Amino acid sequence: MRAYALAMELETAASTIEVTDTGVLIRWSDGAKSRFHSLWLRDNCSADQAALLADLNPDVFVMFADRNDDGDLGVEFSDGHESAFDFDWLRAHSHEPHELVATDVVENFRAGHELDHVPLPEHASDDHLRLLKSIQRWGVAVVDDVPLDGSGIELLATLIGPLRADESGAIHDLIVDSDLESSDGIVEPRTHGAWRTDPDGIMILHCLEAAPTGSDLSLIDGYALARDLQDDDPDAFDLLSQTNVAFRSPYDEHFITHAPVVSVDRQLRVSGIRFDEAARAPLDIEPRLVDPYYRALISFTKEVSSPARTVQIGLQPGQALVVDNHRVLIGRAAVGFGRRRHEQMCSVDRDWFHRTLRELEAKAQRDAEAERHLDEGGLYT
């Protein structure tokens, strides 16, 4: 009987296949086209995965390409090698400019935005996918009904990926008691660990005991801030995204790294924010850039403290804030005299977040295809 995987064929098929001077040109039934270079095809041949890059002949070219008896793209190369490529795989890996610009699933938040709330989900459930999509979309979400018995934060974290550990462990207790000789808990808006080469990715803050001071957390959408700067002052944006500056840990002077305040991807879309006033080291850039850079950074910093950009929330016991630390700046208000606050914090690498999201999206797509096929009277084994 037909295997389930056959139901996953793309609705767009290859209409024409043409061998060109540089490789293969495929025109698809939806009107799009994809060009695949001879070297790229030779390098990605699944039948020759053991081949080393140094063994590739840079002058290799495609001699013949057409649909084979298995319904794949059959290719013969000038070095005598033969390959077969699944058309769905080729379409998914097309490197045409229009194929590289993915649908932008990110939306920006400002003051007044209501954060998404999701109950602690079961693994691979609809709520599990909804939680990850909310983080992808907004950079932050609140998870309700997280157990207070000490297992809750790890249970939540493992829905995203493996816990990230540092020299003091993977789960950290954050206790602020204003009766003790310690900080009053004030934290200016920042991303965590800006001085690290690879700062924490997805951070989880689980409330075990809340200070009854109302909305003590301040959240600022760093993507929105940077995008507005990109529109309003492109020169300032270029300076903050193209200039590496020093960040140093306020707790250990030997922890230091150089990076831009704003990171961008290959489409020049904002992909990361690194900001912490307490971690700024003395500026060490070319003298000619000092004045314009300071002006750009001052403009950025003023917007960080803008009430119009700030969402205020207060976590209650059993609630957890899940936040993209490469996007959202978090600030804290004072705990208040005679008050106490107890939270636990951990993080998961961003790579694992995106991997888990892709896995759940693929499962949701398979489930939807299977349901559609059953509605049409199909059978699977």
Rosetta blueprint (number, residue, H / E / L):
1 M L
2 R L
3 A L
4 Y H
5 A H
6 L H
7 A H
8 M H
9 E L
10 L L
11 E L
12 T L
13 A L
14 A E
15 S E
16 T E
17 I E
18 E E
19 V E
20 T L
21 D L
22 T L
23 G E
24 V E
25 L E
26 I E
27 R E
28 W E
29 S L
30 D L
31 G L
32 A L
33 K E
34 S E
35 R E
36 F E
37 H E
38 S H
39 L H
40 W H
41 L H
42 R H
43 D H
44 N L
45 C L
46 S H
47 A H
48 D H
49 Q L
50 A L
51 A L
52 L L
53 L H
54 A H
55 D H
56 L L
57 N L
58 P L
59 D L
60 V L
61 F L
62 V E
63 M E
64 F E
65 A E
66 D E
67 R E
68 N L
69 D L
70 D L
71 G L
72 D L
73 L E
74 G E
75 V E
76 E E
77 F E
78 S L
79 D L
80 G L
81 H L
82 E E
83 S E
84 A E
85 F E
86 D L
87 F H
88 D H
89 W H
90 L H
91 R H
92 A H
93 H L
94 S L
95 H L
96 E L
97 P H
98 H H
99 E H
100 L H
101 V L
102 A L
103 T L
104 D L
105 V L
106 V L
107 E L
108 N L
109 F L
110 R L
111 A L
112 G L
113 H L
114 E L
115 L L
116 D L
117 H E
118 V E
119 P E
120 L L
121 P L
122 E L
123 H L
124 A L
125 S L
126 D H
127 D H
128 H H
129 L H
130 R H
131 L H
132 L H
133 K H
134 S H
135 I H
136 Q H
137 R H
138 W H
139 G L
140 V E
141 A E
142 V E
143 V E
144 D E
145 D L
146 V L
147 P L
148 L L
149 D L
150 G L
151 S L
152 G H
153 I H
154 E H
155 L H
156 L H
157 A H
158 T L
159 L L
160 I L
161 G L
162 P L
163 L E
164 R L
165 A L
166 D E
167 E L
168 S L
169 G E
170 A L
171 I L
172 H E
173 D E
174 L E
175 I E
176 V E
177 D E
178 S L
179 D L
180 L L
181 E L
182 S L
183 S L
184 D L
185 G L
186 I L
187 V E
188 E E
189 P E
190 R E
191 T L
192 H L
193 G L
194 A L
195 W L
196 R L
197 T L
198 D L
199 P L
200 D L
201 G L
202 I E
203 M E
204 I E
205 L E
206 H E
207 C E
208 L E
209 E E
210 A L
211 A L
212 P L
213 T L
214 G L
215 S L
216 D L
217 L E
218 S E
219 L E
220 I E
221 D E
222 G H
223 Y H
224 A H
225 L H
226 A H
227 R H
228 D H
229 L H
230 Q H
231 D H
232 D H
233 D L
234 P H
235 D H
236 A H
237 F H
238 D H
239 L H
240 L H
241 S H
242 Q H
243 T L
244 N L
245 V E
246 A E
247 F E
248 R E
249 S L
250 P L
251 Y L
252 D L
253 E L
254 H L
255 F L
256 I E
257 T E
258 H E
259 A E
260 P L
261 V L
262 V E
263 S E
264 V E
265 D L
266 R L
267 Q L
268 L L
269 R L
270 V E
271 S E
272 G E
273 I E
274 R L
275 F L
276 D L
277 E H
278 A H
279 A H
280 R E
281 A L
282 P L
283 L L
284 D L
285 I L
286 E L
287 P H
288 R H
289 L H
290 V H
291 D H
292 P H
293 Y H
294 Y H
295 R H
296 A H
297 L H
298 I H
299 S H
300 F H
301 T H
302 K H
303 E H
304 V H
305 S L
306 S L
307 P H
308 A H
309 R H
310 T E
311 V E
312 Q E
313 I E
314 G L
315 L L
316 Q L
317 P L
318 G L
319 Q L
320 A E
321 L E
322 V E
323 V E
324 D E
325 N L
326 H L
327 R L
328 V E
329 L E
330 I E
331 G E
332 R E
333 A L
334 A L
335 V L
336 G L
337 F L
338 G L
339 R L
340 R E
341 R E
342 H E
343 E E
344 Q E
345 M E
346 C E
347 S E
348 V E
349 D L
350 R H
351 D H
352 W H
353 F H
354 H H
355 R H
356 T H
357 L H
358 R H
359 E H
360 L H
361 E H
362 A H
363 K H
364 A H
365 Q H
366 R H
367 D H
368 A H
369 E H
370 A H
371 E H
372 R H
373 H H
374 L H
375 D H
376 E L
377 G L
378 G L
379 L L
380 Y L
381 T L
